Each structure stands twice: as C-alpha cells, then as structure tokens.
Amino acid sequence: MAKALEDYLKLPYPLVITPDDEGGYGVEVPDLPGCVTYADKWEDIPDRVREAMTSWIGSALKHSDPIPEPSIVELRS
C-alpha cells in the first residue's frame, strides 16, 4: 500500500542545518534531493522544513516519482 503525504512527513528524515554568515539558517533534507529551505530564526526551522518537504513529497506523489526512505544517521560525539 502506498504511503500518503502525512506518512512521509512523520518519518525521521535527517537535516543538515547551516548557519548563514548574515543570520538565519539554510536547511537541507539530503535524502530528498533539492529539498532545501531557509529560516530566519532557529525556532522557525520546523515550520520551514515541513513546508519544503510537503512541496517536495507532494510533487513526487503527484508525478509518481520515487520517494526515498530516510537514511540511517550515525551520531558522533
């Protein structure tokens, strides 16, 4: 059975968050190529990421494109 948009949004996709020299944060979802966004404040990141992922996954579903599952991330200390 195919997953719906909300099912994908609940998955633990890793993020790459890069502080901008002039303020704000660039955010990438590496498992979803081209899924990037920008947040002015740290607390805005979840909303911006959800918007970007909704657009990316929604488009993939509409066009029957494959949607990668989240990769496994190794945390290092």
Biotite code that builds the C-alpha atoms (Angstrom):
import biotite.structure as struc

atoms = struc.array([
    struc.Atom([0.000, 0.000, 0.000], chain_id="A", res_id=1, res_name="MET", atom_name="CA", element="C"),
    struc.Atom([1.347, 3.413, -0.944], chain_id="A", res_id=2, res_name="ALA", atom_name="CA", element="C"),
    struc.Atom([2.134, 5.941, 1.739], chain_id="A", res_id=3, res_name="LYS", atom_name="CA", element="C"),
    struc.Atom([0.300, 9.245, 1.945], chain_id="A", res_id=4, res_name="ALA", atom_name="CA", element="C"),
    struc.Atom([1.957, 12.644, 2.323], chain_id="A", res_id=5, res_name="LEU", atom_name="CA", element="C"),
    struc.Atom([1.392, 12.718, 6.103], chain_id="A", res_id=6, res_name="GLU", atom_name="CA", element="C"),
    struc.Atom([3.005, 9.275, 6.446], chain_id="A", res_id=7, res_name="ASP", atom_name="CA", element="C"),
    struc.Atom([6.199, 10.578, 4.838], chain_id="A", res_id=8, res_name="TYR", atom_name="CA", element="C"),
    struc.Atom([6.178, 13.760, 6.927], chain_id="A", res_id=9, res_name="LEU", atom_name="CA", element="C"),
    struc.Atom([6.232, 11.639, 10.093], chain_id="A", res_id=10, res_name="LYS", atom_name="CA", element="C"),
    struc.Atom([9.415, 9.809, 9.064], chain_id="A", res_id=11, res_name="LEU", atom_name="CA", element="C"),
    struc.Atom([12.727, 10.817, 10.682], chain_id="A", res_id=12, res_name="PRO", atom_name="CA", element="C"),
    struc.Atom([14.492, 12.406, 7.717], chain_id="A", res_id=13, res_name="TYR", atom_name="CA", element="C"),
    struc.Atom([17.892, 13.792, 8.733], chain_id="A", res_id=14, res_name="PRO", atom_name="CA", element="C"),
    struc.Atom([18.529, 17.513, 8.232], chain_id="A", res_id=15, res_name="LEU", atom_name="CA", element="C"),
    struc.Atom([21.670, 19.484, 7.501], chain_id="A", res_id=16, res_name="VAL", atom_name="CA", element="C"),
    struc.Atom([21.403, 22.916, 9.124], chain_id="A", res_id=17, res_name="ILE", atom_name="CA", element="C"),
    struc.Atom([23.941, 25.541, 8.124], chain_id="A", res_id=18, res_name="THR", atom_name="CA", element="C"),
    struc.Atom([24.098, 28.927, 9.868], chain_id="A", res_id=19, res_name="PRO", atom_name="CA", element="C"),
    struc.Atom([24.239, 31.820, 7.412], chain_id="A", res_id=20, res_name="ASP", atom_name="CA", element="C"),
    struc.Atom([27.006, 34.384, 7.941], chain_id="A", res_id=21, res_name="ASP", atom_name="CA", element="C"),
    struc.Atom([24.425, 37.178, 7.730], chain_id="A", res_id=22, res_name="GLU", atom_name="CA", element="C"),
    struc.Atom([21.922, 35.488, 10.051], chain_id="A", res_id=23, res_name="GLY", atom_name="CA", element="C"),
    struc.Atom([19.391, 32.749, 9.641], chain_id="A", res_id=24, res_name="GLY", atom_name="CA", element="C"),
    struc.Atom([19.833, 29.105, 8.673], chain_id="A", res_id=25, res_name="TYR", atom_name="CA", element="C"),
    struc.Atom([19.950, 27.141, 5.464], chain_id="A", res_id=26, res_name="GLY", atom_name="CA", element="C"),
    struc.Atom([18.356, 23.727, 5.823], chain_id="A", res_id=27, res_name="VAL", atom_name="CA", element="C"),
    struc.Atom([18.694, 20.713, 3.534], chain_id="A", res_id=28, res_name="GLU", atom_name="CA", element="C"),
    struc.Atom([16.952, 17.332, 3.571], chain_id="A", res_id=29, res_name="VAL", atom_name="CA", element="C"),
    struc.Atom([19.719, 15.287, 1.906], chain_id="A", res_id=30, res_name="PRO", atom_name="CA", element="C"),
    struc.Atom([17.557, 12.207, 1.339], chain_id="A", res_id=31, res_name="ASP", atom_name="CA", element="C"),
    struc.Atom([15.180, 14.318, -0.783], chain_id="A", res_id=32, res_name="LEU", atom_name="CA", element="C"),
    struc.Atom([17.456, 15.825, -3.472], chain_id="A", res_id=33, res_name="PRO", atom_name="CA", element="C"),
    struc.Atom([16.793, 19.523, -3.940], chain_id="A", res_id=34, res_name="GLY", atom_name="CA", element="C"),
    struc.Atom([14.631, 19.802, -0.828], chain_id="A", res_id=35, res_name="CYS", atom_name="CA", element="C"),
    struc.Atom([16.065, 22.922, 0.780], chain_id="A", res_id=36, res_name="VAL", atom_name="CA", element="C"),
    struc.Atom([14.723, 25.873, 2.714], chain_id="A", res_id=37, res_name="THR", atom_name="CA", element="C"),
    struc.Atom([15.794, 28.879, 4.759], chain_id="A", res_id=38, res_name="TYR", atom_name="CA", element="C"),
    struc.Atom([14.714, 30.037, 8.211], chain_id="A", res_id=39, res_name="ALA", atom_name="CA", element="C"),
    struc.Atom([15.381, 33.453, 9.718], chain_id="A", res_id=40, res_name="ASP", atom_name="CA", element="C"),
    struc.Atom([15.248, 32.103, 13.279], chain_id="A", res_id=41, res_name="LYS", atom_name="CA", element="C"),
    struc.Atom([16.130, 28.731, 14.798], chain_id="A", res_id=42, res_name="TRP", atom_name="CA", element="C"),
    struc.Atom([12.581, 28.256, 16.070], chain_id="A", res_id=43, res_name="GLU", atom_name="CA", element="C"),
    struc.Atom([11.237, 28.702, 12.506], chain_id="A", res_id=44, res_name="ASP", atom_name="CA", element="C"),
    struc.Atom([13.161, 25.685, 11.177], chain_id="A", res_id=45, res_name="ILE", atom_name="CA", element="C"),
    struc.Atom([10.469, 23.021, 11.847], chain_id="A", res_id=46, res_name="PRO", atom_name="CA", element="C"),
    struc.Atom([7.773, 25.003, 10.012], chain_id="A", res_id=47, res_name="ASP", atom_name="CA", element="C"),
    struc.Atom([10.053, 25.832, 7.053], chain_id="A", res_id=48, res_name="ARG", atom_name="CA", element="C"),
    struc.Atom([11.198, 22.210, 6.768], chain_id="A", res_id=49, res_name="VAL", atom_name="CA", element="C"),
    struc.Atom([7.621, 20.947, 6.867], chain_id="A", res_id=50, res_name="ARG", atom_name="CA", element="C"),
    struc.Atom([6.660, 23.377, 4.085], chain_id="A", res_id=51, res_name="GLU", atom_name="CA", element="C"),
    struc.Atom([9.625, 22.331, 1.920], chain_id="A", res_id=52, res_name="ALA", atom_name="CA", element="C"),
    struc.Atom([9.038, 18.624, 2.497], chain_id="A", res_id=53, res_name="MET", atom_name="CA", element="C"),
    struc.Atom([5.307, 18.981, 1.833], chain_id="A", res_id=54, res_name="THR", atom_name="CA", element="C"),
    struc.Atom([6.069, 20.606, -1.508], chain_id="A", res_id=55, res_name="SER", atom_name="CA", element="C"),
    struc.Atom([8.794, 18.092, -2.468], chain_id="A", res_id=56, res_name="TRP", atom_name="CA", element="C"),
    struc.Atom([6.886, 14.961, -1.437], chain_id="A", res_id=57, res_name="ILE", atom_name="CA", element="C"),
    struc.Atom([3.568, 16.273, -2.763], chain_id="A", res_id=58, res_name="GLY", atom_name="CA", element="C"),
    struc.Atom([5.134, 16.836, -6.176], chain_id="A", res_id=59, res_name="SER", atom_name="CA", element="C"),
    struc.Atom([6.742, 13.394, -6.151], chain_id="A", res_id=60, res_name="ALA", atom_name="CA", element="C"),
    struc.Atom([3.411, 11.762, -5.269], chain_id="A", res_id=61, res_name="LEU", atom_name="CA", element="C"),
    struc.Atom([1.587, 13.733, -7.980], chain_id="A", res_id=62, res_name="LYS", atom_name="CA", element="C"),
    struc.Atom([4.080, 12.606, -10.630], chain_id="A", res_id=63, res_name="HIS", atom_name="CA", element="C"),
    struc.Atom([4.500, 9.055, -9.264], chain_id="A", res_id=64, res_name="SER", atom_name="CA", element="C"),
    struc.Atom([8.206, 9.712, -8.668], chain_id="A", res_id=65, res_name="ASP", atom_name="CA", element="C"),
    struc.Atom([10.045, 7.545, -6.138], chain_id="A", res_id=66, res_name="PRO", atom_name="CA", element="C"),
    struc.Atom([10.366, 8.946, -2.619], chain_id="A", res_id=67, res_name="ILE", atom_name="CA", element="C"),
    struc.Atom([13.445, 7.759, -0.740], chain_id="A", res_id=68, res_name="PRO", atom_name="CA", element="C"),
    struc.Atom([13.083, 6.482, 2.789], chain_id="A", res_id=69, res_name="GLU", atom_name="CA", element="C"),
    struc.Atom([15.139, 8.282, 5.456], chain_id="A", res_id=70, res_name="PRO", atom_name="CA", element="C"),
    struc.Atom([18.750, 7.197, 5.642], chain_id="A", res_id=71, res_name="SER", atom_name="CA", element="C"),
    struc.Atom([20.274, 5.973, 8.850], chain_id="A", res_id=72, res_name="ILE", atom_name="CA", element="C"),
    struc.Atom([22.338, 8.648, 10.525], chain_id="A", res_id=73, res_name="VAL", atom_name="CA", element="C"),
    struc.Atom([25.286, 7.787, 12.716], chain_id="A", res_id=74, res_name="GLU", atom_name="CA", element="C"),
    struc.Atom([25.667, 10.260, 15.566], chain_id="A", res_id=75, res_name="LEU", atom_name="CA", element="C"),
    struc.Atom([29.209, 11.013, 16.587], chain_id="A", res_id=76, res_name="ARG", atom_name="CA", element="C"),
    struc.Atom([30.356, 12.612, 19.787], chain_id="A", res_id=77, res_name="SER", atom_name="CA", element="C"),
])
